Amino acid sequence: MAQLIKNKKKREVIKLVTEEQVAVALAQYTADLSEKYIKEKGSFNVVLSGGTLIHTMRVLAEVYKNAVDWSKWRVFWVDESCSS
């Protein structure tokens, strides 16, 4: 069950219990950001790391595959273990 927590700085923290809830929330958030920045700047840049993130992002491809303008995306891969 998702839990919304508001703090003093007017930021919202959403506490999600399951990986599926995280995947759905992340997909919606990413799709919304994508739409916003494509309208404002003409493209959407996203940097992905390895690990479980790619699996978690699967909902974006499954649910939003026809709603997202993938041709405007620029995807970068990063290996955070190599950063200093």
MOPAC internal coordinates of N, CA, C and O (Angstrom, degrees):
PM7 1SCF
backbone

  N    0.0000 0     0.00 0     0.00 0    0    0    0
  C    1.4349 1     0.00 0     0.00 0    1    0    0
  C    1.5280 1   109.18 1     0.00 0    2    1    0
  O    1.2310 1   120.07 1   -48.90 1    3    2    1
  N    1.3055 1   117.46 1   131.10 1    3    2    1
  C    1.4543 1   122.26 1   179.44 1    5    3    2
  C    1.5227 1   109.96 1   -77.94 1    6    5    3
  O    1.2310 1   121.49 1   -36.42 1    7    6    5
  N    1.3226 1   114.76 1   143.58 1    7    6    5
  C    1.4539 1   120.45 1   179.35 1    9    7    6
  C    1.5154 1   108.42 1  -130.08 1   10    9    7
  O    1.2310 1   120.26 1   -53.14 1   11   10    9
  N    1.3409 1   117.12 1   126.86 1   11   10    9
  C    1.4474 1   122.28 1   179.65 1   13   11   10
  C    1.5215 1   108.83 1   -95.55 1   14   13   11
  O    1.2310 1   120.95 1   -53.48 1   15   14   13
  N    1.3259 1   115.80 1   126.52 1   15   14   13
  C    1.4581 1   121.24 1  -179.48 1   17   15   14
  C    1.5254 1   107.39 1  -121.48 1   18   17   15
  O    1.2310 1   120.20 1   -56.08 1   19   18   17
  N    1.3353 1   117.22 1   123.92 1   19   18   17
  C    1.4645 1   120.67 1   177.71 1   21   19   18
  C    1.5233 1   108.70 1  -102.35 1   22   21   19
  O    1.2310 1   121.16 1   -40.30 1   23   22   21
  N    1.3218 1   115.39 1   139.70 1   23   22   21
  C    1.4619 1   118.50 1   177.67 1   25   23   22
  C    1.5199 1   110.30 1  -116.04 1   26   25   23
  O    1.2310 1   119.95 1    -0.15 1   27   26   25
  N    1.3069 1   117.69 1   179.85 1   27   26   25
  C    1.4596 1   123.44 1  -173.84 1   29   27   26
  C    1.5240 1   113.63 1   -65.69 1   30   29   27
  O    1.2310 1   119.68 1   155.46 1   31   30   29
  N    1.3015 1   118.22 1   -24.54 1   31   30   29
  C    1.4617 1   121.46 1  -178.10 1   33   31   30
  C    1.5256 1   112.14 1   -88.33 1   34   33   31
  O    1.2310 1   120.10 1  -166.46 1   35   34   33
  N    1.3108 1   117.41 1    13.54 1   35   34   33
  C    1.4732 1   124.17 1   178.83 1   37   35   34
  C    1.5242 1   112.60 1    63.45 1   38   37   35
  O    1.2310 1   120.53 1  -156.30 1   39   38   37
  N    1.2909 1   116.59 1    23.70 1   39   38   37
  C    1.4564 1   120.90 1   173.02 1   41   39   38
  C    1.5093 1   107.47 1   -96.59 1   42   41   39
  O    1.2310 1   121.02 1   -30.08 1   43   42   41
  N    1.2836 1   115.65 1   149.92 1   43   42   41
  C    1.4575 1   119.89 1   179.18 1   45   43   42
  C    1.5152 1   109.89 1  -108.42 1   46   45   43
  O    1.2310 1   120.87 1   -43.55 1   47   46   45
  N    1.2951 1   115.94 1   136.45 1   47   46   45
  C    1.4509 1   121.98 1   174.46 1   49   47   46
  C    1.5150 1   106.51 1  -113.75 1   50   49   47
  O    1.2310 1   120.70 1   -55.77 1   51   50   49
  N    1.2937 1   116.26 1   124.23 1   51   50   49
  C    1.4552 1   120.57 1   179.53 1   53   51   50
  C    1.5221 1   107.43 1  -106.15 1   54   53   51
  O    1.2310 1   121.29 1   -61.18 1   55   54   53
  N    1.3051 1   115.13 1   118.82 1   55   54   53
  C    1.4661 1   120.24 1   179.99 1   57   55   54
  C    1.5334 1   107.57 1   -94.87 1   58   57   55
  O    1.2310 1   121.22 1   -63.18 1   59   58   57
  N    1.3196 1   115.27 1   116.82 1   59   58   57
  C    1.4632 1   121.75 1  -178.62 1   61   59   58
  C    1.5238 1   108.43 1  -112.29 1   62   61   59
  O    1.2310 1   121.13 1   -39.05 1   63   62   61
  N    1.3169 1   115.44 1   140.95 1   63   62   61
  C    1.4593 1   120.13 1  -173.19 1   65   63   62
  C    1.5237 1   112.46 1   -92.86 1   66   65   63
  O    1.2310 1   120.29 1   137.64 1   67   66   65
  N    1.3203 1   117.06 1   -42.36 1   67   66   65
  C    1.4630 1   119.98 1  -174.35 1   69   67   66
  C    1.5313 1   111.38 1  -107.67 1   70   69   67
  O    1.2310 1   121.16 1   -21.78 1   71   70   69
  N    1.3210 1   115.38 1   158.22 1   71   70   69
  C    1.4587 1   120.06 1   176.14 1   73   71   70
  C    1.5278 1   110.81 1   -61.89 1   74   73   71
  O    1.2310 1   120.07 1   144.80 1   75   74   73
  N    1.3029 1   117.46 1   -35.20 1   75   74   73
  C    1.4681 1   120.73 1   179.09 1   77   75   74
  C    1.5281 1   111.14 1   -63.09 1   78   77   75
  O    1.2310 1   120.24 1   139.70 1   79   78   77
  N    1.3324 1   117.16 1   -40.30 1   79   78   77
  C    1.4597 1   120.38 1   176.79 1   81   79   78
  C    1.5327 1   110.59 1   -63.86 1   82   81   79
  O    1.2310 1   120.64 1   139.59 1   83   82   81
  N    1.3113 1   116.38 1   -40.41 1   83   82   81
  C    1.4663 1   120.91 1   177.41 1   85   83   82
  C    1.5288 1   109.56 1   -62.87 1   86   85   83
  O    1.2310 1   120.23 1   135.11 1   87   86   85
  N    1.3118 1   117.16 1   -44.89 1   87   86   85
  C    1.4635 1   121.68 1  -178.50 1   89   87   86
  C    1.5255 1   111.30 1   -61.37 1   90   89   87
  O    1.2310 1   120.01 1   135.72 1   91   90   89
  N    1.3156 1   117.59 1   -44.28 1   91   90   89
  C    1.4649 1   121.96 1  -179.40 1   93   91   90
  C    1.5295 1   110.27 1   -66.13 1   94   93   91
  O    1.2310 1   120.34 1   133.17 1   95   94   93
  N    1.3384 1   116.95 1   -46.83 1   95   94   93
  C    1.4661 1   120.81 1   179.90 1   97   95   94
  C    1.5264 1   111.23 1   -63.52 1   98   97   95
  O    1.2310 1   120.21 1   137.97 1   99   98   97
  N    1.3227 1   117.21 1   -42.03 1   99   98   97
  C    1.4588 1   121.36 1   179.28 1  101   99   98
  C    1.5250 1   111.04 1   -65.75 1  102  101   99
  O    1.2310 1   119.97 1   140.05 1  103  102  101
  N    1.3031 1   117.66 1   -39.95 1  103  102  101
  C    1.4668 1   121.50 1   178.70 1  105  103  102
  C    1.5259 1   110.73 1   -62.65 1  106  105  103
  O    1.2310 1   120.44 1   133.60 1  107  106  105
  N    1.3115 1   116.77 1   -46.40 1  107  106  105
  C    1.4645 1   120.24 1  -179.67 1  109  107  106
  C    1.5325 1   110.69 1   -64.18 1  110  109  107
  O    1.2310 1   120.65 1   134.77 1  111  110  109
  N    1.3150 1   116.36 1   -45.23 1  111  110  109
  C    1.4671 1   121.25 1   179.51 1  113  111  110
  C    1.5279 1   110.78 1   -60.49 1  114  113  111
  O    1.2310 1   120.25 1   134.38 1  115  114  113
  N    1.3192 1   117.13 1   -45.62 1  115  114  113
  C    1.4639 1   121.76 1  -178.96 1  117  115  114
  C    1.5267 1   111.31 1   -66.39 1  118  117  115
  O    1.2310 1   120.07 1   138.22 1  119  118  117
  N    1.3230 1   117.47 1   -41.78 1  119  118  117
  C    1.4671 1   121.16 1   177.99 1  121  119  118
  C    1.5247 1   110.49 1   -62.80 1  122  121  119
  O    1.2310 1   120.18 1   138.57 1  123  122  121
  N    1.3275 1   117.26 1   -41.43 1  123  122  121
  C    1.4642 1   120.81 1   178.51 1  125  123  122
  C    1.5262 1   111.46 1   -65.11 1  126  125  123
  O    1.2310 1   120.43 1   135.24 1  127  126  125
  N    1.3361 1   116.78 1   -44.76 1  127  126  125
  C    1.4667 1   119.90 1   177.16 1  129  127  126
  C    1.5231 1   111.52 1   -62.21 1  130  129  127
  O    1.2310 1   120.88 1   138.76 1  131  130  129
  N    1.3124 1   115.93 1   -41.24 1  131  130  129
  C    1.4595 1   121.34 1   178.96 1  133  131  130
  C    1.5250 1   110.49 1   -57.73 1  134  133  131
  O    1.2310 1   120.77 1   130.44 1  135  134  133
  N    1.3097 1   116.12 1   -49.56 1  135  134  133
  C    1.4675 1   120.70 1  -179.49 1  137  135  134
  C    1.5327 1   110.92 1   -60.78 1  138  137  135
  O    1.2310 1   120.58 1   135.31 1  139  138  137
  N    1.3195 1   116.50 1   -44.69 1  139  138  137
  C    1.4672 1   121.60 1  -179.34 1  141  139  138
  C    1.5258 1   111.57 1   -59.90 1  142  141  139
  O    1.2310 1   120.41 1   128.73 1  143  142  141
  N    1.3213 1   116.81 1   -51.27 1  143  142  141
  C    1.4629 1   119.42 1  -174.99 1  145  143  142
  C    1.5253 1   112.91 1   -75.24 1  146  145  143
  O    1.2310 1   119.69 1   151.63 1  147  146  145
  N    1.2958 1   118.20 1   -28.37 1  147  146  145
  C    1.4710 1   119.15 1   174.16 1  149  147  146
  C    1.5224 1   109.66 1   -65.89 1  150  149  147
  O    1.2310 1   120.37 1   139.74 1  151  150  149
  N    1.3340 1   116.91 1   -40.26 1  151  150  149
  C    1.4715 1   120.01 1   176.94 1  153  151  150
  C    1.5211 1   111.60 1   -65.92 1  154  153  151
  O    1.2310 1   120.55 1   137.75 1  155  154  153
  N    1.3421 1   116.55 1   -42.25 1  155  154  153
  C    1.4590 1   120.73 1  -176.22 1  157  155  154
  C    1.5282 1   113.80 1   -78.56 1  158  157  155
  O    1.2310 1   119.90 1   139.71 1  159  158  157
  N    1.3222 1   117.79 1   -40.29 1  159  158  157
  C    1.4541 1   121.26 1  -170.15 1  161  159  158
  C    1.5250 1   114.72 1  -121.60 1  162  161  159
  O    1.2310 1   120.56 1   170.49 1  163  162  161
  N    1.3302 1   116.53 1    -9.51 1  163  162  161
  C    1.4558 1   119.75 1   178.06 1  165  163  162
  C    1.5158 1   115.05 1    89.97 1  166  165  163
  O    1.2310 1   120.48 1   174.52 1  167  166  165
  N    1.3455 1   116.68 1    -5.48 1  167  166  165
  C    1.4551 1   120.03 1   178.10 1  169  167  166
  C    1.5225 1   109.32 1  -157.74 1  170  169  167
  O    1.2310 1   121.42 1   -10.73 1  171  170  169
  N    1.3208 1   114.90 1   169.27 1  171  170  169
  C    1.4655 1   121.39 1   178.50 1  173  171  170
  C    1.5126 1   107.88 1  -133.65 1  174  173  171
  O    1.2310 1   120.78 1   -57.84 1  175  174  173
  N    1.3392 1   116.11 1   122.16 1  175  174  173
  C    1.4587 1   121.62 1   178.40 1  177  175  174
  C    1.5214 1   108.91 1  -100.41 1  178  177  175
  O    1.2310 1   120.86 1   -44.72 1  179  178  177
  N    1.3040 1   115.95 1   135.28 1  179  178  177
  C    1.4557 1   120.59 1   177.39 1  181  179  178
  C    1.5290 1   108.49 1  -138.60 1  182  181  179
  O    1.2310 1   121.57 1   -42.10 1  183  182  181
  N    1.3207 1   114.60 1   137.90 1  183  182  181
  C    1.4588 1   120.70 1   178.59 1  185  183  182
  C    1.5164 1   107.47 1  -114.46 1  186  185  183
  O    1.2310 1   120.62 1   -54.78 1  187  186  185
  N    1.3107 1   116.41 1   125.22 1  187  186  185
  C    1.4593 1   121.76 1  -177.95 1  189  187  186
  C    1.5161 1   110.30 1  -115.36 1  190  189  187
  O    1.2310 1   121.71 1   -39.37 1  191  190  189
  N    1.3042 1   114.33 1   140.63 1  191  190  189
  C    1.4592 1   119.78 1   174.64 1  193  191  190
  C    1.5271 1   108.18 1  -103.71 1  194  193  191
  O    1.2310 1   120.96 1    -0.26 1  195  194  193
  N    1.2804 1   115.78 1   179.74 1  195  194  193
  C    1.4657 1   119.64 1  -179.62 1  197  195  194
  C    1.5179 1   111.76 1   -84.43 1  198  197  195
  O    1.2310 1   120.77 1    31.84 1  199  198  197
  N    1.2744 1   116.14 1  -148.16 1  199  198  197
  C    1.4558 1   121.05 1   179.87 1  201  199  198
  C    1.5169 1   112.48 1    71.99 1  202  201  199
  O    1.2310 1   121.16 1    34.36 1  203  202  201
  N    1.3086 1   115.38 1  -145.64 1  203  202  201
  C    1.4683 1   120.51 1  -175.70 1  205  203  202
  C    1.5209 1   113.17 1   -84.21 1  206  205  203
  O    1.2310 1   119.95 1   173.44 1  207  206  205
  N    1.3311 1   117.70 1    -6.56 1  207  206  205
  C    1.4637 1   119.84 1  -177.85 1  209  207  206
  C    1.5219 1   111.98 1   -57.20 1  210  209  207
  O    1.2310 1   119.90 1   136.04 1  211  210  209
  N    1.2948 1   117.80 1   -43.96 1  211  210  209
  C    1.4634 1   121.13 1  -178.11 1  213  211  210
  C    1.5309 1   110.45 1   -60.74 1  214  213  211
  O    1.2310 1   120.39 1   136.29 1  215  214  213
  N    1.3066 1   116.86 1   -43.71 1  215  214  213
  C    1.4666 1   119.94 1   177.46 1  217  215  214
  C    1.5328 1   110.94 1   -64.00 1  218  217  215
  O    1.2310 1   120.43 1   139.73 1  219  218  217
  N    1.3162 1   116.78 1   -40.27 1  219  218  217
  C    1.4623 1   120.67 1   179.82 1  221  219  218
  C    1.5224 1   111.00 1   -65.57 1  222  221  219
  O    1.2310 1   119.94 1   146.93 1  223  222  221
  N    1.3136 1   117.71 1   -33.07 1  223  222  221
  C    1.4696 1   121.51 1  -179.62 1  225  223  222
  C    1.5283 1   113.33 1   -74.68 1  226  225  223
  O    1.2310 1   120.04 1   176.39 1  227  226  225
  N    1.3125 1   117.53 1    -3.61 1  227  226  225
  C    1.4634 1   120.48 1  -177.52 1  229  227  226
  C    1.5227 1   112.37 1   -56.88 1  230  229  227
  O    1.2310 1   119.79 1   146.58 1  231  230  229
  N    1.3213 1   118.01 1   -33.42 1  231  230  229
  C    1.4676 1   121.24 1  -179.07 1  233  231  230
  C    1.5211 1   110.51 1   -61.32 1  234  233  231
  O    1.2310 1   120.52 1   145.47 1  235  234  233
  N    1.3384 1   116.62 1   -34.53 1  235  234  233
  C    1.4560 1   119.86 1   177.83 1  237  235  234
  C    1.5214 1   110.25 1   -59.41 1  238  237  235
  O    1.2310 1   120.49 1   132.95 1  239  238  237
  N    1.3140 1   116.67 1   -47.05 1  239  238  237
  C    1.4628 1   120.88 1  -179.64 1  241  239  238
  C    1.5292 1   111.93 1   -69.63 1  242  241  239
  O    1.2310 1   120.30 1   144.15 1  243  242  241
  N    1.3186 1   117.04 1   -35.85 1  243  242  241
  C    1.4646 1   120.64 1  -178.42 1  245  243  242
  C    1.5270 1   112.47 1   -73.81 1  246  245  243
  O    1.2310 1   120.16 1   129.53 1  247  246  245
  N    1.3094 1   117.31 1   -50.47 1  247  246  245
  C    1.4637 1   122.04 1  -172.12 1  249  247  246
  C    1.5270 1   112.23 1   -85.77 1  250  249  247
  O    1.2310 1   120.13 1   141.76 1  251  250  249
  N    1.3179 1   117.36 1   -38.24 1  251  250  249
  C    1.4641 1   121.21 1  -173.29 1  253  251  250
  C    1.5281 1   113.00 1  -104.50 1  254  253  251
  O    1.2310 1   119.93 1  -165.11 1  255  254  253
  N    1.3347 1   117.74 1    14.89 1  255  254  253
  C    1.4649 1   119.69 1  -173.29 1  257  255  254
  C    1.5267 1   113.54 1   -58.23 1  258  257  255
  O    1.2310 1   119.77 1   148.39 1  259  258  257
  N    1.3260 1   118.03 1   -31.61 1  259  258  257
  C    1.4629 1   120.53 1   179.70 1  261  259  258
  C    1.5233 1   112.77 1   -98.80 1  262  261  259
  O    1.2310 1   119.79 1   171.72 1  263  262  261
  N    1.3176 1   118.00 1    -8.28 1  263  262  261
  C    1.4624 1   121.68 1  -177.09 1  265  263  262
  C    1.5290 1   112.66 1   -97.48 1  266  265  263
  O    1.2310 1   120.01 1   157.80 1  267  266  265
  N    1.3063 1   117.59 1   -22.20 1  267  266  265
  C    1.4590 1   122.06 1  -177.68 1  269  267  266
  C    1.5287 1   109.35 1   -94.52 1  270  269  267
  O    1.2310 1   120.68 1   -42.70 1  271  270  269
  N    1.3386 1   116.30 1   137.30 1  271  270  269
  C    1.4628 1   120.65 1   176.62 1  273  271  270
  C    1.5285 1   108.32 1   -85.50 1  274  273  271
  O    1.2310 1   121.27 1   -96.42 1  275  274  273
  N    1.3176 1   115.18 1    83.58 1  275  274  273
  C    1.4709 1   121.44 1  -175.66 1  277  275  274
  C    1.5214 1   112.44 1   -61.12 1  278  277  275
  O    1.2310 1   119.75 1   153.89 1  279  278  277
  N    1.3193 1   118.07 1   -26.11 1  279  278  277
  C    1.4728 1   120.52 1  -178.54 1  281  279  278
  C    1.5318 1   111.85 1   -66.64 1  282  281  279
  O    1.2310 1   119.83 1   162.77 1  283  282  281
  N    1.3063 1   117.93 1   -17.23 1  283  282  281
  C    1.4598 1   122.59 1   179.94 1  285  283  282
  C    1.5270 1   112.68 1   -97.32 1  286  285  283
  O    1.2310 1   120.58 1  -179.47 1  287  286  285
  N    1.3149 1   116.49 1     0.53 1  287  286  285
  C    1.4740 1   121.22 1  -179.89 1  289  287  286
  C    1.5168 1   110.08 1   -85.24 1  290  289  287
  O    1.2310 1   121.22 1   -37.62 1  291  290  289
  N    1.3361 1   115.28 1   142.38 1  291  290  289
  C    1.4595 1   122.49 1   169.43 1  293  291  290
  C    1.5264 1   105.59 1  -122.64 1  294  293  291
  O    1.2310 1   121.04 1   -64.86 1  295  294  293
  N    1.3074 1   115.63 1   115.14 1  295  294  293
  C    1.4617 1   121.36 1  -174.04 1  297  295  294
  C    1.5263 1   109.29 1  -106.96 1  298  297  295
  O    1.2310 1   121.25 1   -48.54 1  299  298  297
  N    1.3134 1   115.22 1   131.46 1  299  298  297
  C    1.4570 1   122.14 1   178.60 1  301  299  298
  C    1.5238 1   108.19 1  -121.00 1  302  301  299
  O    1.2310 1   120.80 1   -37.85 1  303  302  301
  N    1.3069 1   116.08 1   142.15 1  303  302  301
  C    1.4654 1   121.95 1   177.06 1  305  303  302
  C    1.5188 1   107.96 1  -105.76 1  306  305  303
  O    1.2310 1   120.71 1   -40.80 1  307  306  305
  N    1.3194 1   116.24 1   139.20 1  307  306  305
  C    1.4514 1   120.51 1   179.15 1  309  307  306
  C    1.5269 1   109.44 1  -132.82 1  310  309  307
  O    1.2310 1   121.87 1   -38.11 1  311  310  309
  N    1.2983 1   114.03 1   141.89 1  311  310  309
  C    1.4612 1   119.92 1   174.50 1  313  311  310
  C    1.5182 1   106.70 1  -108.69 1  314  313  311
  O    1.2310 1   120.88 1   -84.05 1  315  314  313
  N    1.3185 1   115.92 1    95.95 1  315  314  313
  C    1.4566 1   120.34 1  -174.56 1  317  315  314
  C    1.5249 1   113.34 1   -64.37 1  318  317  315
  O    1.2310 1   120.18 1   163.88 1  319  318  317
  N    1.3155 1   117.25 1   -16.12 1  319  318  317
  C    1.4684 1   118.56 1   177.68 1  321  319  318
  C    1.5217 1   111.55 1   -72.75 1  322  321  319
  O    1.2310 1   119.94 1   166.64 1  323  322  321
  N    1.3254 1   117.72 1   -13.36 1  323  322  321
  C    1.4601 1   121.26 1   179.70 1  325  323  322
  C    1.5192 1   112.77 1   -96.00 1  326  325  323
  O    1.2310 1   120.08 1   176.71 1  327  326  325
  N    1.3174 1   117.45 1    -3.29 1  327  326  325
  C    1.4725 1   119.30 1  -178.43 1  329  327  326
  C    1.5191 1   110.82 1   -80.49 1  330  329  327
  O    1.2310 1   121.56 1   -25.04 1  331  330  329
  N    1.3088 1   114.62 1   154.96 1  331  330  329
  C    1.4707 1   118.22 1  -179.72 1  333  331  330
  C    1.5029 1   111.18 1  -123.06 1  334  333  331
  O    1.2310 1   120.10 1   180.00 1  335  334  333

